[in-house]
Amino acid sequence: MFFHKEPFFSIIVLSDTQRYASEHAEIFTAQIDWILQAQEKLNIRFVSHLGDIVNDNSLHAKQWQLVSKELSKLDDSVPYGLAPGNHDADFYDDENISYSTFNQTFPIEKFRKYEWYAGGYLGNQNSYQRVEAGQFRWLIIHLQIDPSDNVLQWADKILKQNHDTLAVIATHAFVFDDLPYRSDMAHYGGLGNAGEDMWHKLIKSNCNVRLVLSGHFHTQTGENYLKSMNTCNQEVHQVVQNFQDLEKGGNGYLRIFQFFPTKKEIKVSTYSPYLGIYKKGRKSNFTIHYS
């Protein structure tokens, strides 16, 4: 599954780890330890968590302590970013959404010392980072679930300031896993912007965005892939991954995105460090070609 003939780098994607935090800590540990062990072999340059890091919002401090302990293993070794989901808010489905526990656990001050961390908005609940591999540069912007117009305006400014740099948007809820559509209804009493709103207000017109990553939805397999054309007549690749309906809240599966910049190609595979196996099937393993 590992490709070495062309220069490449990897981004590892975690999503919806809530049941690991609440019930199966050993699986989250296996994921983080594997990332560190595979860092050199896979040239891992970034880890992105797409949200629902914990299961019970602000109610159980032990869950936050666990994920903080494990993710902190990446400090000074592998850059990482977090896009908080609905289970990471202080209270589940509260219209006055807040992320004080998230921001206390992953404070912006923790990341500001790193050159790869480019900034945050409303603390660290929205953030952006630079992914660098040799001469190649990408931006990755992490947005909270159903971001407000103010958050989208912040992200829009970043994309326009870096219009010559390819970008990834990482957010919790964007594409359905069972339908070829973006989400069309925001959570929390309809406040904020669902996936379709984000597409029209932010992504479609910022032609440096090539990839959108999300989780959350798990009506069927928790896996889906959608391509849409932006205003520059370029394909934007939108990928959802959420394995929480599998045994033990996901059996440890994570996503490996291997970027081959000279070929403008991304090879996607799905692997479980906990089980030590790859997930089979065309929804779990595919290749993205970008312009």
N, C-alpha and C positions, 0 to 999 in steps of 0.2 A: 504493500500500500504506500510505501514511501518512494518518492521520485527524486532522483539526484542528478539526472543528466543535464538539466538546465539550472541556472542560478534560481534559487527560490527562497522564500521565507514563509513562516506560518503564523497564523492567528488562531488561537484556541478559543472556542465559544462554549460557555456554560450557560444553562438556562433552567429556571424553575427547579432549583435545588431544595425547595422548601421542606420536603419530607426527609432529606438527608439531615437538615438542621434540626428537625423535630424528633426523628426516629432512627436515622441510620448515619450517624456521624462518621462511621468508618468508611463510608462510600465517598463522602466529600474529602476526607483525608486522602483516600486513594487517588482521587482526581488531581488534587494539588501536588501530591508527592510525585505522581507520574509526569506532570508538566515540568517540574524541576529536573527530573531524570532525563526527559526527552528534549530538553531545551536545546542542547547542542546538535543532536541528531536531526531534529526537525527545523533547526534555526528558528525557534519560537521567539517572535519579537513582540508579541502582545497577547494578553488574555482579556476577553470581553465577557462580562456577566450580564445577561439580558433581563435580570430581575426575578422577583419572587425568590430572593436569596434565603429568606426565612419563611416560616409558615404562619406564625401567629402574631404578625405585626409587632406592636410594642409590648405585648403581654408577657413574654417569656424572655428574660434577660439572658438565660443560658444559651438560647439559639444565637443571639447576636454575639455572645462571647465566643461561641464555637466558630462561626464563620469569620469573625475577626482574627482569631488565632490562626486559622488555616490560611486565609488569604494573606495574612502578614508574612507568611513564609516566602511570598513572592517579592517582598520588599527588597530593594537593592539588587534584585536578580532579574525579574521579568516585569515589565510595565503592565498595568492592568487598569481597567475602568469598569464602572458599574452603572447600569440603567435601572433604577428602582421600579419595582412593580407594585401591584395593588396589595400584596401581602407584606410589602416592606414599608408601607405607609404607617403612621402612628395608629390609625384605626381603620379597619376594613370598611370600605364603601362609605366613608364619611365625605359628605359633599365639601366640607372645608378641609380638604386634604392637606396633610402636613407630614414632614419627614424629619422630625427632630431626632428620633432615635437613630435613623440612618445616618444623619449628619454628625451625630455624636460618635457613632461607631466608626465612620469613615470620613473624618473631618477634612475639609479642604486643606488645612494646614499640614496634614500628613503627606499630601501629594505635591504641594507647591515647591518643595525643595528639588524635585526631579525636573530635568530639562525637558523630558518628554511630556510633562503635564503642562498644558497650554492655558487652562483656566476653567472656572466654574461659574454657575449662575444659581442663586438661591442656595448657597453653600456648595456642596459637592453633588447635589441631587441631579444636576445637569452639568456635564463636563465635556471637555474635549482634549484629545491627546494627539501627539505626533508619533506615527509609526515609521521608523527609519530602518532601511536595510540597504547598506551600501549607498549607491546613488539614487535609490528609489525612496520616495516619500509619499505617505498617505496620511490623511486626517481621519480620525474616528470620533464622532460626536455621540455621546451617550445622553439620551433624553428620558426623563421620567415618563411613566405611563400617562397617556392622554395629555400631552403638554399644553399649557395655555398659549394664547396668542403672544404673550410677552416672551415666553420661552422660545417660541418659534421665531420671533423677531431677533432674539439673541443669536440663535443658530443661523438664521439667514445672514446676519452680519458677518459671522465667522466664515461662512461658505463664500460669500462675495469677496471678503478680504483675502481669501486663499483660493481664488477661482482657478488658478493654474495648478492646483494640487488635487489629485483624486481623493475622494472622500467616501467614508462609510457612515451610515446612520445606524446606531444601535439603540433600540427602544423595546419596551416590553410587549406591547400589543399593536400589531400592524396588519398582518395578513392572516386570514382564516386558514386553518389547517385542512378543512374539508371542502372548501370552495375556492375557485380562482378569483377571489375578490379581496380587497382590503376591508378591514373592519369599518363599519359605518355608524357605530353608536359608541359614544364615550361612556366610561364608567363614572361612578360618583355623581349620580343624578344628572348625567348628561353634560357636566362641565368639562372643559378642555376639548382637545381635538383628537378624534379617532384617526385611524390609519388613512382613510380617504381624505379627510381634511388636511392631514399632514402632507399627503401627496400634492394636493393642489396649492397649499399655502407655502410650502417649503421646498419640496424635493423636485417636483416637475420642472421648475424653472431654473434650478441651480444645477447646471449641466456637468459639474464636476462630481456629483454623487453617482456612483456606479453600483453601490451595494447597500441594501437595507436588511438588517438582521433583527429578528424578533422571536418571541416565544409566546407564552400565555395560553394560546388556544390548543385544545386537545380533545376536540369532538370525535376525531377518528384516530389517526396515527400520531398526531402532533408534528407532522412533517409536511411541508409544502414548498413550492417554488413557483414564483410568478415573475414574468417579464413584462415591463411596460415601457413605452417610448416617452422620453422627455421632450421638451420644447426644441431641443437641438437634434431631434431625430436619432437619439442614442438610446440603447437599451439600459434600463435600470433593473437590476436583479434583486428580487425580494425573497428572502428565505426565512421560513419559520421552522424552529426546532424546539420541541418540548416533549420530553420522554417520561413525564411524571406518572402516566397511567401504566407504565410497565411495573414489574415486581419491584418492591422496595423503593418506590417513588422514582424509578428511572433506571435501575440496574447500573448506574454509573456512566451511562452514555454521554459523550460530549462530541462536539464537532471540531474537526481539523480542517481549516481552510488553508491550503497551500497555494501561495501566490507565485506565479512564474511570469514576472514582469516583461521579460523580453518576448515572450509568446502571447502576452496579454491574456492569460489563462489562469483560472483558479480551480484547483481540484479539491472537491469536497468529499470527505469521508467521515464516518461515524464510528467511534471507538469507545469501548468501556475499559478503563484501567482496572476497574473492580473485577470484571469477569475475564479480562485479558483477551477479548475477541472484538472483531468488527461486526457491525450490524449490516446485514445484507439487504439488497433491494435498491431499485433505481431512485427512490426518494431519499435514501440514506447515502448514496454514493453517486456523484454526478460531476460534470465539468461545466464551468461557467466561462464563456468567452466574452471579453469586454473590449470596448474600443478606446 
